[in-house]
Amino acid sequence: MSHRQSPQPRPAARLLPWSGSEGKACYLLCDGNERGYLSRLADDIESVQLHMGDALLGHAQALIDDPKTGPEELRYLSARLTESLRDVLRVAESRGARLLG
């Protein structure tokens, strides 16, 4: 008579708020302990990224409203806004996946 063991739950993969080598996404396998060092670090970095995005948005509006803003400044602003949007979308993806999981 054989006894089958119930399968162990698979650890959830959390998308981290930074990229690895070659710009690839980094994941943390979570075994239910969401308060480990890397999880806390990721939470802190996500918080900083969201705060920076909010601050950048206010700065962007001021530059856009200023008729003296030149094309170089707007190009630089566009690059920073693109970086910030990428960060914020990664945070949204990570948090959304954790809500579903």
Backbone atoms as SQL, in Angstrom:
CREATE TABLE atoms (id INTEGER PRIMARY KEY, chain TEXT, resi INTEGER, resn TEXT, atom TEXT, x REAL, y REAL, z REAL);
INSERT INTO atoms VALUES
  (1, 'A', 1, 'MET', 'N', 0.840, -1.170, 0.000),
  (2, 'A', 1, 'MET', 'CA', 0.000, 0.000, 0.000),
  (3, 'A', 1, 'MET', 'C', 0.894, 1.246, 0.000),
  (4, 'A', 2, 'SER', 'N', 0.725, 2.099, -0.951),
  (5, 'A', 2, 'SER', 'CA', 1.559, 3.295, -1.029),
  (6, 'A', 2, 'SER', 'C', 0.781, 4.507, -0.550),
  (7, 'A', 3, 'HIS', 'N', 1.480, 5.331, 0.136),
  (8, 'A', 3, 'HIS', 'CA', 0.869, 6.582, 0.596),
  (9, 'A', 3, 'HIS', 'C', 1.432, 7.708, -0.249),
  (10, 'A', 4, 'ARG', 'N', 0.565, 8.426, -0.857),
  (11, 'A', 4, 'ARG', 'CA', 0.995, 9.558, -1.678),
  (12, 'A', 4, 'ARG', 'C', 1.078, 10.791, -0.796),
  (13, 'A', 5, 'GLN', 'N', 2.176, 11.456, -0.924),
  (14, 'A', 5, 'GLN', 'CA', 2.326, 12.702, -0.183),
  (15, 'A', 5, 'GLN', 'C', 1.649, 13.806, -0.971),
  (16, 'A', 6, 'SER', 'N', 1.014, 14.687, -0.248),
  (17, 'A', 6, 'SER', 'CA', 0.409, 15.819, -0.941),
  (18, 'A', 6, 'SER', 'C', 1.517, 16.732, -1.427),
  (19, 'A', 7, 'PRO', 'N', 1.332, 17.293, -2.612),
  (20, 'A', 7, 'PRO', 'CA', 2.392, 18.150, -3.148),
  (21, 'A', 7, 'PRO', 'C', 2.594, 19.378, -2.276),
  (22, 'A', 8, 'GLN', 'N', 3.844, 19.761, -2.160),
  (23, 'A', 8, 'GLN', 'CA', 4.176, 20.965, -1.407),
  (24, 'A', 8, 'GLN', 'C', 3.747, 22.179, -2.215),
  (25, 'A', 9, 'PRO', 'N', 3.208, 23.204, -1.559),
  (26, 'A', 9, 'PRO', 'CA', 2.852, 24.414, -2.305),
  (27, 'A', 9, 'PRO', 'C', 4.107, 25.043, -2.902),
  (28, 'A', 10, 'ARG', 'N', 3.963, 25.511, -4.112),
  (29, 'A', 10, 'ARG', 'CA', 5.091, 26.152, -4.782),
  (30, 'A', 10, 'ARG', 'C', 5.270, 27.560, -4.238),
  (31, 'A', 11, 'PRO', 'N', 6.502, 27.957, -3.999),
  (32, 'A', 11, 'PRO', 'CA', 6.714, 29.324, -3.514),
  (33, 'A', 11, 'PRO', 'C', 6.310, 30.338, -4.581),
  (34, 'A', 12, 'ALA', 'N', 5.761, 31.434, -4.133),
  (35, 'A', 12, 'ALA', 'CA', 5.372, 32.502, -5.053),
  (36, 'A', 12, 'ALA', 'C', 6.612, 33.277, -5.485),
  (37, 'A', 13, 'ALA', 'N', 6.623, 33.726, -6.711),
  (38, 'A', 13, 'ALA', 'CA', 7.733, 34.532, -7.228),
  (39, 'A', 13, 'ALA', 'C', 7.317, 35.996, -7.214),
  (40, 'A', 14, 'ARG', 'N', 8.069, 36.793, -6.504),
  (41, 'A', 14, 'ARG', 'CA', 7.805, 38.230, -6.431),
  (42, 'A', 14, 'ARG', 'C', 8.732, 38.959, -7.393),
  (43, 'A', 15, 'LEU', 'N', 8.139, 39.770, -8.247),
  (44, 'A', 15, 'LEU', 'CA', 8.922, 40.626, -9.133),
  (45, 'A', 15, 'LEU', 'C', 9.552, 41.720, -8.295),
  (46, 'A', 16, 'LEU', 'N', 10.869, 41.833, -8.368),
  (47, 'A', 16, 'LEU', 'CA', 11.584, 42.823, -7.577),
  (48, 'A', 16, 'LEU', 'C', 11.683, 44.151, -8.326),
  (49, 'A', 17, 'PRO', 'N', 11.837, 45.254, -7.597),
  (50, 'A', 17, 'PRO', 'CA', 11.830, 46.571, -8.235),
  (51, 'A', 17, 'PRO', 'C', 13.165, 46.980, -8.852),
  (52, 'A', 18, 'TRP', 'N', 14.000, 46.030, -9.184),
  (53, 'A', 18, 'TRP', 'CA', 15.259, 46.338, -9.861),
  (54, 'A', 18, 'TRP', 'C', 15.500, 45.276, -10.922),
  (55, 'A', 19, 'SER', 'N', 16.381, 45.593, -11.830),
  (56, 'A', 19, 'SER', 'CA', 16.725, 44.669, -12.909),
  (57, 'A', 19, 'SER', 'C', 18.043, 43.989, -12.604),
  (58, 'A', 20, 'GLY', 'N', 18.203, 42.822, -13.172),
  (59, 'A', 20, 'GLY', 'CA', 19.452, 42.096, -13.046),
  (60, 'A', 20, 'GLY', 'C', 20.375, 42.422, -14.200),
  (61, 'A', 21, 'SER', 'N', 21.325, 41.553, -14.392),
  (62, 'A', 21, 'SER', 'CA', 22.259, 41.767, -15.489),
  (63, 'A', 21, 'SER', 'C', 21.503, 41.745, -16.814),
  (64, 'A', 22, 'GLU', 'N', 21.959, 42.529, -17.722),
  (65, 'A', 22, 'GLU', 'CA', 21.369, 42.649, -19.058),
  (66, 'A', 22, 'GLU', 'C', 19.942, 43.179, -19.015),
  (67, 'A', 23, 'GLY', 'N', 19.561, 43.838, -17.921),
  (68, 'A', 23, 'GLY', 'CA', 18.238, 44.446, -17.829),
  (69, 'A', 23, 'GLY', 'C', 17.096, 43.467, -17.627),
  (70, 'A', 24, 'LYS', 'N', 17.425, 42.230, -17.294),
  (71, 'A', 24, 'LYS', 'CA', 16.381, 41.221, -17.101),
  (72, 'A', 24, 'LYS', 'C', 15.724, 41.381, -15.737),
  (73, 'A', 25, 'ALA', 'N', 14.446, 40.986, -15.665),
  (74, 'A', 25, 'ALA', 'CA', 13.693, 41.067, -14.419),
  (75, 'A', 25, 'ALA', 'C', 14.298, 40.146, -13.365),
  (76, 'A', 26, 'CYS', 'N', 14.205, 40.572, -12.113),
  (77, 'A', 26, 'CYS', 'CA', 14.659, 39.767, -10.977),
  (78, 'A', 26, 'CYS', 'C', 13.431, 39.350, -10.174),
  (79, 'A', 27, 'TYR', 'N', 13.462, 38.120, -9.705),
  (80, 'A', 27, 'TYR', 'CA', 12.365, 37.588, -8.909),
  (81, 'A', 27, 'TYR', 'C', 12.902, 37.036, -7.593),
  (82, 'A', 28, 'LEU', 'N', 12.057, 37.095, -6.578),
  (83, 'A', 28, 'LEU', 'CA', 12.364, 36.525, -5.275),
  (84, 'A', 28, 'LEU', 'C', 11.340, 35.446, -5.011),
  (85, 'A', 29, 'LEU', 'N', 11.805, 34.243, -4.728),
  (86, 'A', 29, 'LEU', 'CA', 10.892, 33.167, -4.367),
  (87, 'A', 29, 'LEU', 'C', 10.509, 33.342, -2.907),
  (88, 'A', 30, 'CYS', 'N', 9.202, 33.494, -2.659),
  (89, 'A', 30, 'CYS', 'CA', 8.690, 33.733, -1.313),
  (90, 'A', 30, 'CYS', 'C', 7.995, 32.469, -0.826),
  (91, 'A', 31, 'ASP', 'N', 8.336, 32.054, 0.368),
  (92, 'A', 31, 'ASP', 'CA', 7.729, 30.855, 0.940),
  (93, 'A', 31, 'ASP', 'C', 6.674, 31.205, 1.978),
  (94, 'A', 32, 'GLY', 'N', 6.068, 32.355, 1.829),
  (95, 'A', 32, 'GLY', 'CA', 5.068, 32.800, 2.797),
  (96, 'A', 32, 'GLY', 'C', 5.620, 33.816, 3.784),
  (97, 'A', 33, 'ASN', 'N', 6.942, 33.930, 3.878),
  (98, 'A', 33, 'ASN', 'CA', 7.557, 34.901, 4.765),
  (99, 'A', 33, 'ASN', 'C', 7.784, 36.188, 3.981),
  (100, 'A', 34, 'GLU', 'N', 6.812, 37.054, 4.035),
  (101, 'A', 34, 'GLU', 'CA', 6.897, 38.314, 3.301),
  (102, 'A', 34, 'GLU', 'C', 7.683, 39.375, 4.060),
  (103, 'A', 35, 'ARG', 'N', 8.242, 39.039, 5.200),
  (104, 'A', 35, 'ARG', 'CA', 8.971, 40.032, 5.986),
  (105, 'A', 35, 'ARG', 'C', 10.457, 39.727, 6.048),
  (106, 'A', 36, 'GLY', 'N', 10.938, 38.925, 5.128),
  (107, 'A', 36, 'GLY', 'CA', 12.369, 38.658, 5.061),
  (108, 'A', 36, 'GLY', 'C', 13.121, 39.900, 4.612),
  (109, 'A', 37, 'TYR', 'N', 14.436, 39.846, 4.729),
  (110, 'A', 37, 'TYR', 'CA', 15.277, 41.006, 4.404),
  (111, 'A', 37, 'TYR', 'C', 15.039, 41.513, 2.985),
  (112, 'A', 38, 'LEU', 'N', 15.078, 40.629, 1.999),
  (113, 'A', 38, 'LEU', 'CA', 14.916, 41.078, 0.608),
  (114, 'A', 38, 'LEU', 'C', 13.513, 41.611, 0.342),
  (115, 'A', 39, 'SER', 'N', 12.508, 41.034, 0.961),
  (116, 'A', 39, 'SER', 'CA', 11.146, 41.549, 0.795),
  (117, 'A', 39, 'SER', 'C', 11.022, 42.955, 1.372),
  (118, 'A', 40, 'ARG', 'N', 11.608, 43.157, 2.546),
  (119, 'A', 40, 'ARG', 'CA', 11.575, 44.499, 3.159),
  (120, 'A', 40, 'ARG', 'C', 12.354, 45.499, 2.318),
  (121, 'A', 41, 'LEU', 'N', 13.510, 45.081, 1.803),
  (122, 'A', 41, 'LEU', 'CA', 14.305, 45.960, 0.948),
  (123, 'A', 41, 'LEU', 'C', 13.519, 46.327, -0.307),
  (124, 'A', 42, 'ALA', 'N', 12.878, 45.343, -0.917),
  (125, 'A', 42, 'ALA', 'CA', 12.070, 45.605, -2.115),
  (126, 'A', 42, 'ALA', 'C', 10.927, 46.566, -1.797),
  (127, 'A', 43, 'ASP', 'N', 10.267, 46.376, -0.652),
  (128, 'A', 43, 'ASP', 'CA', 9.197, 47.292, -0.242),
  (129, 'A', 43, 'ASP', 'C', 9.728, 48.714, -0.105),
  (130, 'A', 44, 'ASP', 'N', 10.890, 48.854, 0.525),
  (131, 'A', 44, 'ASP', 'CA', 11.484, 50.186, 0.716),
  (132, 'A', 44, 'ASP', 'C', 11.829, 50.830, -0.623),
  (133, 'A', 45, 'ILE', 'N', 12.405, 50.062, -1.518),
  (134, 'A', 45, 'ILE', 'CA', 12.781, 50.614, -2.828),
  (135, 'A', 45, 'ILE', 'C', 11.541, 50.989, -3.625),
  (136, 'A', 46, 'GLU', 'N', 10.506, 50.156, -3.575),
  (137, 'A', 46, 'GLU', 'CA', 9.252, 50.498, -4.257),
  (138, 'A', 46, 'GLU', 'C', 8.702, 51.811, -3.730),
  (139, 'A', 47, 'SER', 'N', 8.746, 51.996, -2.411),
  (140, 'A', 47, 'SER', 'CA', 8.248, 53.225, -1.803),
  (141, 'A', 47, 'SER', 'C', 9.035, 54.441, -2.309),
  (142, 'A', 48, 'VAL', 'N', 10.350, 54.309, -2.375),
  (143, 'A', 48, 'VAL', 'CA', 11.202, 55.399, -2.883),
  (144, 'A', 48, 'VAL', 'C', 10.880, 55.677, -4.347),
  (145, 'A', 49, 'GLN', 'N', 10.723, 54.627, -5.152),
  (146, 'A', 49, 'GLN', 'CA', 10.430, 54.802, -6.575),
  (147, 'A', 49, 'GLN', 'C', 9.099, 55.532, -6.770),
  (148, 'A', 50, 'LEU', 'N', 8.084, 55.155, -5.999),
  (149, 'A', 50, 'LEU', 'CA', 6.789, 55.824, -6.122),
  (150, 'A', 50, 'LEU', 'C', 6.870, 57.279, -5.687),
  (151, 'A', 51, 'HIS', 'N', 7.601, 57.554, -4.613),
  (152, 'A', 51, 'HIS', 'CA', 7.766, 58.928, -4.137),
  (153, 'A', 51, 'HIS', 'C', 8.526, 59.765, -5.183),
  (154, 'A', 52, 'MET', 'N', 9.585, 59.185, -5.753),
  (155, 'A', 52, 'MET', 'CA', 10.359, 59.911, -6.767),
  (156, 'A', 52, 'MET', 'C', 9.506, 60.190, -8.006),
  (157, 'A', 53, 'GLY', 'N', 8.675, 59.238, -8.389),
  (158, 'A', 53, 'GLY', 'CA', 7.791, 59.444, -9.533),
  (159, 'A', 53, 'GLY', 'C', 6.823, 60.589, -9.293),
  (160, 'A', 54, 'ASP', 'N', 6.287, 60.648, -8.084),
  (161, 'A', 54, 'ASP', 'CA', 5.363, 61.726, -7.729),
  (162, 'A', 54, 'ASP', 'C', 6.072, 63.079, -7.763),
  (163, 'A', 55, 'ALA', 'N', 7.277, 63.131, -7.200),
  (164, 'A', 55, 'ALA', 'CA', 8.048, 64.383, -7.204),
  (165, 'A', 55, 'ALA', 'C', 8.413, 64.793, -8.629),
  (166, 'A', 56, 'LEU', 'N', 8.791, 63.832, -9.444),
  (167, 'A', 56, 'LEU', 'CA', 9.153, 64.117, -10.830),
  (168, 'A', 56, 'LEU', 'C', 7.962, 64.650, -11.614),
  (169, 'A', 57, 'LEU', 'N', 6.793, 64.114, -11.340),
  (170, 'A', 57, 'LEU', 'CA', 5.591, 64.580, -12.019),
  (171, 'A', 57, 'LEU', 'C', 5.332, 66.060, -11.731),
  (172, 'A', 58, 'GLY', 'N', 5.517, 66.465, -10.475),
  (173, 'A', 58, 'GLY', 'CA', 5.357, 67.883, -10.137),
  (174, 'A', 58, 'GLY', 'C', 6.389, 68.752, -10.828),
  (175, 'A', 59, 'HIS', 'N', 7.619, 68.272, -10.881),
  (176, 'A', 59, 'HIS', 'CA', 8.688, 69.001, -11.565),
  (177, 'A', 59, 'HIS', 'C', 8.397, 69.083, -13.069),
  (178, 'A', 60, 'ALA', 'N', 7.889, 68.015, -13.623),
  (179, 'A', 60, 'ALA', 'CA', 7.583, 67.979, -15.054),
  (180, 'A', 60, 'ALA', 'C', 6.540, 69.024, -15.406),
  (181, 'A', 61, 'GLN', 'N', 5.505, 69.109, -14.581),
  (182, 'A', 61, 'GLN', 'CA', 4.458, 70.086, -14.875),
  (183, 'A', 61, 'GLN', 'C', 5.000, 71.506, -14.850),
  (184, 'A', 62, 'ALA', 'N', 5.903, 71.788, -13.911),
  (185, 'A', 62, 'ALA', 'CA', 6.498, 73.127, -13.843),
  (186, 'A', 62, 'ALA', 'C', 7.312, 73.420, -15.095),
  (187, 'A', 63, 'LEU', 'N', 8.081, 72.449, -15.586),
  (188, 'A', 63, 'LEU', 'CA', 8.866, 72.663, -16.808),
  (189, 'A', 63, 'LEU', 'C', 7.972, 72.834, -18.026),
  (190, 'A', 64, 'ILE', 'N', 6.925, 72.047, -18.104),
  (191, 'A', 64, 'ILE', 'CA', 6.009, 72.140, -19.246),
  (192, 'A', 64, 'ILE', 'C', 5.304, 73.487, -19.261),
  (193, 'A', 65, 'ASP', 'N', 4.947, 73.991, -18.097),
  (194, 'A', 65, 'ASP', 'CA', 4.241, 75.270, -18.004),
  (195, 'A', 65, 'ASP', 'C', 5.144, 76.471, -18.264),
  (196, 'A', 66, 'ASP', 'N', 6.442, 76.295, -18.184),
  (197, 'A', 66, 'ASP', 'CA', 7.392, 77.397, -18.373),
  (198, 'A', 66, 'ASP', 'C', 7.730, 77.529, -19.861),
  (199, 'A', 67, 'PRO', 'N', 7.350, 78.648, -20.482),
  (200, 'A', 67, 'PRO', 'CA', 7.622, 78.816, -21.915),
  (201, 'A', 67, 'PRO', 'C', 9.117, 78.938, -22.241),
  (202, 'A', 68, 'LYS', 'N', 9.953, 79.155, -21.231),
  (203, 'A', 68, 'LYS', 'CA', 11.391, 79.272, -21.454),
  (204, 'A', 68, 'LYS', 'C', 12.102, 77.914, -21.469),
  (205, 'A', 69, 'THR', 'N', 11.380, 76.846, -21.163),
  (206, 'A', 69, 'THR', 'CA', 11.992, 75.520, -21.155),
  (207, 'A', 69, 'THR', 'C', 12.399, 75.134, -22.576),
  (208, 'A', 70, 'GLY', 'N', 13.666, 74.773, -22.729),
  (209, 'A', 70, 'GLY', 'CA', 14.185, 74.443, -24.051),
  (210, 'A', 70, 'GLY', 'C', 14.064, 72.966, -24.383),
  (211, 'A', 71, 'PRO', 'N', 14.367, 72.620, -25.633),
  (212, 'A', 71, 'PRO', 'CA', 14.244, 71.231, -26.079),
  (213, 'A', 71, 'PRO', 'C', 15.172, 70.272, -25.334),
  (214, 'A', 72, 'GLU', 'N', 16.364, 70.736, -24.946),
  (215, 'A', 72, 'GLU', 'CA', 17.282, 69.864, -24.211),
  (216, 'A', 72, 'GLU', 'C', 16.702, 69.481, -22.857),
  (217, 'A', 73, 'GLU', 'N', 16.101, 70.472, -22.176),
  (218, 'A', 73, 'GLU', 'CA', 15.483, 70.201, -20.880),
  (219, 'A', 73, 'GLU', 'C', 14.292, 69.252, -21.024),
  (220, 'A', 74, 'LEU', 'N', 13.505, 69.464, -22.068),
  (221, 'A', 74, 'LEU', 'CA', 12.354, 68.587, -22.287),
  (222, 'A', 74, 'LEU', 'C', 12.781, 67.172, -22.650),
  (223, 'A', 75, 'ARG', 'N', 13.853, 67.043, -23.402),
  (224, 'A', 75, 'ARG', 'CA', 14.375, 65.710, -23.746),
  (225, 'A', 75, 'ARG', 'C', 14.872, 65.004, -22.480),
  (226, 'A', 76, 'TYR', 'N', 15.592, 65.738, -21.645),
  (227, 'A', 76, 'TYR', 'CA', 16.070, 65.171, -20.377),
  (228, 'A', 76, 'TYR', 'C', 14.887, 64.762, -19.498),
  (229, 'A', 77, 'LEU', 'N', 13.895, 65.634, -19.414),
  (230, 'A', 77, 'LEU', 'CA', 12.691, 65.351, -18.639),
  (231, 'A', 77, 'LEU', 'C', 11.990, 64.102, -19.174),
  (232, 'A', 78, 'SER', 'N', 11.894, 63.986, -20.478),
  (233, 'A', 78, 'SER', 'CA', 11.256, 62.811, -21.086),
  (234, 'A', 78, 'SER', 'C', 11.981, 61.527, -20.711),
  (235, 'A', 79, 'ALA', 'N', 13.296, 61.573, -20.702),
  (236, 'A', 79, 'ALA', 'CA', 14.080, 60.393, -20.326),
  (237, 'A', 79, 'ALA', 'C', 13.820, 60.011, -18.868),
  (238, 'A', 80, 'ARG', 'N', 13.788, 61.007, -17.963),
  (239, 'A', 80, 'ARG', 'CA', 13.549, 60.714, -16.549),
  (240, 'A', 80, 'ARG', 'C', 12.115, 60.217, -16.324),
  (241, 'A', 81, 'LEU', 'N', 11.149, 60.815, -17.041),
  (242, 'A', 81, 'LEU', 'CA', 9.767, 60.359, -16.918),
  (243, 'A', 81, 'LEU', 'C', 9.615, 58.923, -17.422),
  (244, 'A', 82, 'THR', 'N', 10.323, 58.584, -18.479),
  (245, 'A', 82, 'THR', 'CA', 10.284, 57.222, -19.006),
  (246, 'A', 82, 'THR', 'C', 10.834, 56.243, -17.980),
  (247, 'A', 83, 'GLU', 'N', 11.958, 56.586, -17.364),
  (248, 'A', 83, 'GLU', 'CA', 12.538, 55.725, -16.327),
  (249, 'A', 83, 'GLU', 'C', 11.572, 55.559, -15.157),
  (250, 'A', 84, 'SER', 'N', 10.966, 56.657, -14.737),
  (251, 'A', 84, 'SER', 'CA', 10.057, 56.614, -13.608),
  (252, 'A', 84, 'SER', 'C', 8.812, 55.798, -13.937),
  (253, 'A', 85, 'LEU', 'N', 8.281, 55.972, -15.125),
  (254, 'A', 85, 'LEU', 'CA', 7.102, 55.208, -15.529),
  (255, 'A', 85, 'LEU', 'C', 7.419, 53.715, -15.566),
  (256, 'A', 86, 'ARG', 'N', 8.596, 53.359, -16.049),
  (257, 'A', 86, 'ARG', 'CA', 9.012, 51.952, -16.063),
  (258, 'A', 86, 'ARG', 'C', 9.050, 51.390, -14.633),
  (259, 'A', 87, 'ASP', 'N', 9.608, 52.178, -13.703),
  (260, 'A', 87, 'ASP', 'CA', 9.662, 51.741, -12.306),
  (261, 'A', 87, 'ASP', 'C', 8.264, 51.572, -11.717),
  (262, 'A', 88, 'VAL', 'N', 7.406, 52.547, -11.956),
  (263, 'A', 88, 'VAL', 'CA', 6.060, 52.510, -11.389),
  (264, 'A', 88, 'VAL', 'C', 5.251, 51.354, -11.975),
  (265, 'A', 89, 'LEU', 'N', 5.412, 51.087, -13.256),
  (266, 'A', 89, 'LEU', 'CA', 4.706, 49.950, -13.861),
  (267, 'A', 89, 'LEU', 'C', 5.197, 48.626, -13.295),
  (268, 'A', 90, 'ARG', 'N', 6.495, 48.533, -13.016),
  (269, 'A', 90, 'ARG', 'CA', 7.035, 47.312, -12.399),
  (270, 'A', 90, 'ARG', 'C', 6.457, 47.138, -10.991),
  (271, 'A', 91, 'VAL', 'N', 6.360, 48.223, -10.226),
  (272, 'A', 91, 'VAL', 'CA', 5.765, 48.152, -8.892),
  (273, 'A', 91, 'VAL', 'C', 4.305, 47.702, -9.003),
  (274, 'A', 92, 'ALA', 'N', 3.561, 48.267, -9.939),
  (275, 'A', 92, 'ALA', 'CA', 2.155, 47.890, -10.123),
  (276, 'A', 92, 'ALA', 'C', 2.031, 46.425, -10.514),
  (277, 'A', 93, 'GLU', 'N', 2.884, 45.958, -11.400),
  (278, 'A', 93, 'GLU', 'CA', 2.853, 44.559, -11.811),
  (279, 'A', 93, 'GLU', 'C', 3.153, 43.639, -10.625),
  (280, 'A', 94, 'SER', 'N', 4.178, 43.991, -9.866),
  (281, 'A', 94, 'SER', 'CA', 4.560, 43.178, -8.715),
  (282, 'A', 94, 'SER', 'C', 3.451, 43.134, -7.674),
  (283, 'A', 95, 'ARG', 'N', 2.896, 44.276, -7.345),
  (284, 'A', 95, 'ARG', 'CA', 1.853, 44.324, -6.321),
  (285, 'A', 95, 'ARG', 'C', 0.565, 43.668, -6.811),
  (286, 'A', 96, 'GLY', 'N', 0.255, 43.830, -8.075),
  (287, 'A', 96, 'GLY', 'CA', -0.928, 43.182, -8.632),
  (288, 'A', 96, 'GLY', 'C', -0.810, 41.669, -8.595),
  (289, 'A', 97, 'ALA', 'N', 0.370, 41.165, -8.932),
  (290, 'A', 97, 'ALA', 'CA', 0.594, 39.724, -8.905),
  (291, 'A', 97, 'ALA', 'C', 0.469, 39.169, -7.485),
  (292, 'A', 98, 'ARG', 'N', 0.929, 39.946, -6.506),
  (293, 'A', 98, 'ARG', 'CA', 0.844, 39.488, -5.119),
  (294, 'A', 98, 'ARG', 'C', -0.599, 39.513, -4.615),
  (295, 'A', 99, 'LEU', 'N', -1.411, 40.430, -5.129),
  (296, 'A', 99, 'LEU', 'CA', -2.827, 40.464, -4.738),
  (297, 'A', 99, 'LEU', 'C', -3.564, 39.243, -5.279),
  (298, 'A', 100, 'LEU', 'N', -3.198, 38.817, -6.480),
  (299, 'A', 100, 'LEU', 'CA', -3.847, 37.670, -7.103),
  (300, 'A', 100, 'LEU', 'C', -3.370, 36.352, -6.513),
  (301, 'A', 101, 'GLY', 'N', -2.136, 36.350, -5.994),
  (302, 'A', 101, 'GLY', 'CA', -1.526, 35.110, -5.509),
  (303, 'A', 101, 'GLY', 'C', -1.893, 34.737, -4.146);
